[in-house]
Structures are given as C-alpha cells and as structure tokens.
Amino acid sequence: MNLKIFQNSWFSILLLLIACGPSKSHKSSRNDSPSRLPFFGEPSILSREENGVLIIDTVYPTIPNFSFRNQEGKLITQEDIKGKIYVADFFFTTCPTICPIMKSQMLRVYETFLNEPRLVILSHSIDPEHDSVSVLKEYADRLQVAAPRWNFLTGNKDSIYTLAEAYMASAAEDPTAPGGFIHSGAFILIDHNRFIRGYYDGTKPEEVDQLIKDIPILLREVSEP
C-alpha cells in the first residue's frame, strides 16, 4: 500500500514506519477485517518521489522461482502455479513422526478443494536422494491423490533446502532425529502473487480448519481485477 507524504515531514515518518515494522519473520499485522489475510515476512521499506511527493512502499518478500519433478515425472516450476494460490509443506516419505499426521490433515484440504482448479498443493521432499519420482508416485497412490492438484516434489537437495528458507520453514539433515531429518510441520498458504499469507500447524486439526476457512479469502482475491 502506498502512503503519500509531503516532503517536509517524510523523514520522521519514514523512521516511524521502520521502527514499527514486524520484529519477527512470522509476524505481520492482520487486517481487522476477516475478509483479508495478512502478509508474512520482513518487509522492505522503499521510497520514491513522484511530482514532488514522497511515496513509501511496504514490500513483502515473495517465493522465488523453482524447478522440481513431481510424482508423474513432470517438471513443475513457478509457471505451473501462475495465477493460482497454493499450500506448501515439507516432508519425507520415510518420516516416522509428524509426516503421517500432516498428510492426513493435508488430505482434508485436498478433498475440500478437489474441484477448485485455482488451488494446488506442493509437498517438497527433504530427502530427495531416497524420494525419487517413483517413490513419490507410490506414496501419492497410497494416499489416493493425484497431480496436478497435489504435487509431491523432488529435486536437488540444496535447492529444496534453500527454498524452505524462503518459506521461513525448517528443513535439515539431523542424524540424531527420528528418520534422520528435521523439518517444519507448517502448512504455508501462498497467494497468486507468491506472497506468504498464512502459517498453520499441519498436525493440529483446528489449525487446518482455519486454513480451509482462509483459502476462499485468497480465492476471492484471484477473482479481483
């Protein structure tokens, strides 16, 4: 949102805006109206001058470009989700702890919006050395889900871990952890412009209930001019 500020007072207001910014990466000011969702991430404060008036923009980070294979062997990039909203998470197929719970909860999202082509799910494997295309295909078949609505993604491990950082989600190898990996249990809601708009604990049904309620809010934004 743009704030137009007369030039003689812009400096003090700019300092105030910076000082009042969110101090933690998962914090953002939720709009009082339930019809809008917040933006997440540390915003950049950019300024420019137009016709003698200083304009200050609050710019939130977006998810960078990516390229991974799904369970069908199809290359999935940002172009495949262009103009859509999506839910992202991180997992591995041999996970003995939270992943089965997460997938049972994500299945609720999948089934609720099965006939909504503007929503997709991207589940990123953090163990791509084991989770090949064929392994992911078998995993998806056991869940009785299919691409392109739900994509299980594999690829270069460093690229996946770097992307997890962009989602502000944890993903790392840890030989002391069950299964040898640690990762976030979050379901992350991304809008059609690749802004992060929500975090939900994928192991808690009540938080997934909220995700299911929030998705239509972003779907309405897709329909807005």
N, C-alpha and C positions, 0 to 999 in steps of 0.2 A: 504494500500500500504506500502511496506517495504522500508525503507531508510537505506542503508548500510553506516556506518560512521566509519572512522578509529578511533581507541581507543584514540589517543592523543587529539582529538578535540570533543569527543562525549558529554562532559558535557555542554559546552557552546551552542552547537546546540540543545541539549535537552531542555535547558532553553528557547531558542528562540522558539521552537515548542510549548511549553506550553504557552508562553506569547502570541503567535499569534493565539491561539485556539479561537473558537467562544465564544462570551461572553453571548449570549442569546440562550436558548434551541431550538428555531425555526430557528436559523441561521446556515447556512452551506455554504461553498464555492462551488458555482455552477460551474461545469466544463465549460470552454469556448465553448466546442463543444456541439452543440444541440443534439448530439446523446447519451449523458449521462445525468443522473439526479443526483442531489446532495444527500448526506446523511444528516439526521437531528438528533439532539440530542447533548448532551455534550459528546464528545469523551473521552475515557481514553487513556493515552499515556503509552504504555507498552514497556519494553525493555528487550532484552535477548542477550546473547553472543553466537556466533557460530564461531568456528575456529579463535578466537581472534578478531573477528569483531563484533561490537555492532550493533544490528538490532533493530530499533524502529518501533513499530506498532501503528497506529491510529485506535482504535477500537470503533465503534459507538454502541450505545445500540440497542438491539433487543426487539421485543414484547415478553413478557413472555408467558408461557403455559396458556391455559384457557379451560374452560369446561362449556358450556351453552346449553340450549334447543332451537331449532328453532321452527318455526310455525307449523312444522309437528310433533313435539314432539321428534325429533331425537337429540341425544346428539352430539353437534358439538365441536370438540377440534382442537388443532393445527395440529393434524394428518390429518384432513379433508382438510386442505389448504396446506398441504406439497407439495412443488414444484410448487405452484401456486402464482400468485400475487392477491392482493385484495384491495378493497376500504372499509374503515371502517368509521362509523359515530355513533353518539349518539343522541337519540331522545326519545319521549314517545308518545303514541298513542292519548292522550287527549291534546296534546300541541296546544294551540290556537294561537301561534305566528309564529315562523320560520319553524317549522317542516313540515307543508304542502308545503311550498316553497322548502325546502330541498328535500322532497320526489318527487316532480315534476321534480326537477333537477336530482336527482339520477335515476329517471326513464329514462332519456335520456342516461345515462351511461349504464343502464341495456339493453335498446333496441339496442344501438350501438354495444354492445359486446355479444348479446344474444347467438350467435353461437360460442363463444370463450370459450372452456372448461377450459382454463388456467386462467381465471379471475372469481372471485366471489365477492360478496358484503356481508359485515357483518354489520348489523344495530343493535346496542345494546340499549335495552330499559333501561332508567334510572329510570323507575317506575315499577319494576318487580312485586310489590305487586298487581298492577292493571293489568299489561300487561302479562297475563297468556298465555300459549300456544294457547288456543282457541281464545283469544282476538287478538293475533298476526296473527293467521290464517285468521280471518275475515278481519283484516287490509290488509294483503297481497292479499287476494282475491279481495278486493275493488280496489287495485292498478292493479290487473290482472298480478301479478308477482308470481314466484314460486321458491322454493328451488329445487336443491341445488345452483342455480345461484345467488339467492338473499335470504339470511338467516336473518330473524328477530329473535334476540336472547333475551332470558330472563333467569334469574337465581338468584343467591344470590346477593343482592344489594351491599354489601360491596365488593364483588369480582368484580362487574361491575365498581364500582367507583374507585377501585384500578387499574383496567385495564385502565380506562380512563386516569389516571395519567401517565401510561406508554406510552400512545399515546400523551401525553402532551396536553390533551383536558380537558376542564372543565366539571364537572357533579356534581350537588349538589342539595339537597332539599333547597328550599327557600320559606317560606310561603308568602312572600311579592311579589313574582314573579308571572306573569300570569301562571296559571296551577300548581303552587307550586314547580316548578323546574327551575333551570337554567342549560344551557349546551352550549357547543361549537357548532357552525354551520359549523365546518370544515368537509370536506371530506379528509380523510387521505389515501395516497397511500402507500402501503406496498409491498415490493418485495418478491421474492420467498425464500429469506433467512430471512425474517421477519425484515428487516431494513426499517425504515421510509424514504421514498424517495420524498414525496411531501405533501403540505398542500394547500387546495383550499377552498375558501368561498363557501359553498353549497347554498347560497342564491343569488349568482351572476352568471348569465348565462355565462358571459365572462370567469370567472374562471373555470367553469365546462367545457367550450370549451377547455381550456388549459389542464385540466385533461384528456379529451378524446384524445387530441393530445399526451399527455405524456404516456398514458398507453401502446401504441405499442412499446415505447422505452424499457420499462421493459419486455414486451413480448419477445423482441429480446434477452434480457439477459437470459431469461429462456431457450432459444434455444442454447445459447452459451455453449461450453464444459466446 
